[in-house]
Amino acid sequence: MISQETVPASLDDVKGWFPKIDQLLFTWFLERQERLGQRGDLVELGSYLGKSAILIGRHRRADETFTVCDLFDSDAPDDSNQMEMDGSYSSLTRTAFERNYRAFHGGLPEIVQRPTAEILDHVEPDACRFVHVDASHLYEHVTGDIEAARVMLPAEGVVVCDDYRSEHTPGVAAAVWESVAVKGLRPICVTTQKLYGTWNDAEPVQDDLLAWLGERDDIWHEVQRVGGRRLIRVKGRWTTKSEVQKLKDRLAHTEDRLAGARRELDDVRRSVSFRVGRSFTALPRALRGRDDDTP
């Protein structure tokens, strides 16, 4: 991974958690909106060093605004949020975000360096078509971010919630599934890391998504039902770098064990006890051979 001071040459060079399958789905959702003529601004709540923002920014049309809201290196609004920032995002700076973003775009998005709870002071209701929620992992904050997304999005808009199932982010899981179970959020699909949803009818989007998935042999998918509604589970068929490394590590471990077993076998064969044992087992064979030769 490149250092924070190096200008990235590709999206893979930007530090952050944005799997390939989600890069493909972001592109598919945004391009589908464009094909259907859906207009609206783009918003990202929580951007880290800009990896997903760079991709979203590629889909901003001339009459649209892309707004990024993040604390960056500002103080958090409360002690719990500050502890989270210090523990997980101590390297996050606005300078690094802007450097990464400018490596792929001529200009910057609208940057709101404030708590995400203040996003509605900067974005109008029903003004957006796509909102990515990826800021705090604390339940109270995520609940507020999802509610803000609901205000910013018209009926056909799409919200994407990060870390909806990770063991280290139970607050996100609680907030996201509460929105599904109680507050009318309708999931379209899920990946290992993100949930894609709408407050509109999800089935037309799912029909289009299933048609696209059916044409690809590099993406696995299945359809489940949650609360009586369809939910598409999506996963890439390709082997990730981490999976390749795990396979290499397992192979190296197996080769080490095999080499060790061979050394132990060689030691046994060179031992006195092995040679004596061989001589005793060879004697009956020799005697049997002599017996067989007797007329």
Secondary structure, DSSP 8 states (H G I E B T S, - for coil): ---TTS--SSGGGS-S---HHHHHHHHHHHHHHHHTT---EEEEE--TTSHHHHHHHTT--TT--EEEE--TTS--SSHHHHHHHHHH-TT--HHHHHHHHHTT-SS--EEE-S-GGGGGGTS-TT-EEEEEE-S--SHHHHHHHHHHHHHHS-TT-EEEEETSS-TT-HHHHHHHHHHHHTS--EEEEE-SSEEEEESS--HHHHHHHHHHHHT-SSEEEEEEEETTEEEEEEEE-S--HHHHHHHHHHHHHHHHHHHHHHHHHHHHHHSHHHHHHHHHHHHHHHHHHHHHH--
